[in-house]
Amino acid sequence: MKQRTLAILKPDCIEKKVQGKVIQRILDAGFEIKGMRLLRLTKESAQKFYAVHKERPFYNDLVNYMTSGPVVPMCLEKENAVEDYRKLIGATNPANAEEGTIRKMYADSVERNIVHGSDSPDNAKIEIAHFFKDEDLV
């Protein structure tokens, strides 16, 4: 059964101009892009999206970073999408990411780690709904 996950190409991905390479890696890994947008997050939208981290010391820096430039949220689909996408992108800290993963190849730090990926199927549904209406998805 196919599953969906949310991917976000973060501001550093766009700034480095590697979004095409990252999208190609996603497609080559067998994901279908069901929805994709280029946008700039408002502070309110970023705060809502990352509300789960509100009590964490990095919350304000994360919100500021995610609103610092354009992002590309994507709804991806394939069997085992959440787990497979997380394997593809690698550990949050690129220093700990496996060779060949997106973060190992392109990320600079824990804070500037190129991409976001949903951490569970339930969160994927919530996160996808933050950016897309059902009728937006193909």
HELIX and SHEET records of a PDB file:
HELIX    1   1 PRO A   11  GLU A   15  1                                   5    
HELIX    2   2 GLN A   19  ASP A   28  1                                  10    
HELIX    3   3 LYS A   43  PHE A   49  1                                   7    
HELIX    4   4 ALA A   51  HIS A   53  5                                   3    
HELIX    5   5 TYR A   59  MET A   66  1                                   8    
HELIX    6   6 ALA A   81  ILE A   89  1                                   9    
HELIX    7   7 PRO A   94  ASN A   96  5                                   3    
HELIX    8   8 ILE A  102  TYR A  106  1                                   5    
HELIX    9   9 PRO A  121  PHE A  131  1                                  11    
HELIX   10  10 ASP A  134  ASP A  136  5                                   3    
SHEET    1   A 4 GLU A  32  MET A  36  0                                        
SHEET    2   A 4 VAL A  72  GLU A  79 -1                                        
SHEET    3   A 4 LYS A   2  LEU A   9 -1                                        
SHEET    4   A 4 VAL A 115  GLY A 117 -1                                        
END                                                                             
